[in-house]
Amino acid sequence: MALTREQQQLLDVLVAEKVLQSDRVQAKQSILDDTARQKGIARSLVEILSVSEEDVVKGICKAFGFARMKIASEIETAPSNVLTEEEIVRFRALPVFQIGLELTVALIDPPSQPLVAELQKITSRRVLPVITTISDFEIAFQKYGGALDKLERIGSSLDLSKYDIRNRKPSGSIRGMDLEAEASMSKLVDELLLRAAKSGSSDIHVEPGEAELMIRFRIDGVLQRIVSLPMTYHQGLIAVIKARAGMDMFERAVPLDGRISLTFADRLFDVRINTLPLLYGEKMVLRLLSKTSMILSLDNLGFSADNLIKFRSLLSIPNGIVLVTGPTGSGKTTTLYAGLNEMKSIGRNITTVENPVEYKLELVNQVQVVAERGLTFAAALRAILRQDPNVVLIGEIRDSETGTIATEAALTGHLVLSTMHTNDAIGAIPRMINLGVESSWVSASVIGVLAQRLVRRLCSRCIDEYEPDAAMLEAAGLMHLPPGTTLFKARGCSSCNGVGYKGRLAIHEVLTISEGMRDLITGEVTTTKLRVLAVEGGFREMYFDGVQKALAGITSLEEVQRVTRRN
């Protein structure tokens, strides 16, 4: 296989600069071609033709006009987890720093246009190449290894496919060790927990059936089958987990709760466990909560520019209630804490009351509800209001008492942030009234509602573009789009485990309460009338936000339709 155009261009420059002699290049051409294909042209020139690393870098910079950069001293602050370790080795490319949507990447070979395009696709950033020496690259790579996700580097100890009864041979046997032994069952539990942590799963479902014990992980909000084990493993698997959580191993007729703590590499996890008696035995669900989760910035939560301005505007108002709504697991708490992270300061008294406290924040006073000891949301909130607060976060408004105290707090000069479970932003208003809060108080206190859902991100490694047909556009309410509009889908690859999606982001709608809405809320409020007023004031539902992100190739139209409905 011949050298690429860029590789040949580098050779021509080195010959012109008298670093190389053309007859020597021709004599080594065959071995040079083979080595360049495997190791890249820079290493080939050093190893085969004894060109110095300095001359290689100077030649690349002269041939292609790229800047040179020493990266070993800069790599400690490089963005981590932009490229996988395998991709760094394959592309011979190291991320150095990121400013906005621009990513500086160090290379040791001349970057071809296809390589730059591939890096831009993978990172979703505009890639700016710089050139460095092989030695500098290797030193930087060793340092950068510490910034890569250590959890991803932990290898599996068991091949689960060996125990999957759906892979059973005709003879009926299952290859592998006898998992009936207690020590072996413990290894199986360790493997399942490790795989769940590495895959970013939020839940592990251990589900007994008539013929199999199915293990499913909820990854990016969707359950995926991991392995189906023989039912003979059921009691042993449940017993090991119960023992670790200090649960009653002999009580199988009533639901039980427990929790354990895990440490993998540099990551801490709190695992909450619940059992439920089913027809074929106890089902167990383990919810994984990362204790080392980062508090994100509002800028990194997927807000459109317009919605971000609206939400930040609500958070800047000194008093009133701001609600964040959505189903369980839609990221409501993450959004509120990102907001608190921006608001906290030495001059503000911010207090939260939660069950449980999910994140820890400096300069924020956090109260953990302990209902069995009388420390309920309402009781804690009454005490907090005597603590001279500026901002109060209530984990959830779930009853009339909490809702009433929250409105009183808002009407007496405090900014109150809280969550509710409603289908959309507009539905939060009648929900507050249905809980038993006076409509006049709701009208006077609620200043805005953010509703959100989480959609899965298309895998950047295997994304494809396609042109939807008229029927699809009509079903999605998108017939107004111009001809030739393209959407995106993903084929599935090893990076996303064949699913086509990797990671999630939120789609939003922000309702700002206008004076006209306040008059309506005080009277006979209906969601239909509220929606009319809201749309007249510029309200855009989250389906629109989702479609915008689907058109941008961030998610798919099918994913938006899965989690939202058009009103």
Protein Blocks (a to p, Z undefined) as FASTA:
>chain_A
ZZdfklmmmmmmmmmnomacfklmmmmmmmmmmmmmmnojklmmmmmnopafklmmmmmm
mmnopacddfklmmmmpcehkbcfklmmmnopacfbdehjbccdddfbdcdfklmmmmmm
mnopacddddddfklmmmmmmmmmmmpcfklmpccfbdfklmmmklpcfkopaedddfkb
mklmmmmmmmmmmmmmmnopabdcddddfkbccddddeehiacdfbdcdfklmmmmmmmm
mmmnopafkbckbccdddddddehjbccdddddddddfkbccdddddddfkbccddfkln
opafklmmmmmmmmmpmbdcdddeddehilmmmmmmmmmmmmgcfkbccdddddddfbdc
ehiacddddfknopafklmmmmmmmnopabdcdfbacbfklmmmmmmmmmnopacddddd
dfblklmmmmmmmnopafklmmmmmnbdcdddddddddfklgccddddfklmmmnopmmp
cghiacdddebiaklnonopacjddddddddddfklmmmmmmmcdfklmmmmmmmnopac
fklmmmmmmmnomacfklmmmmmccZZ
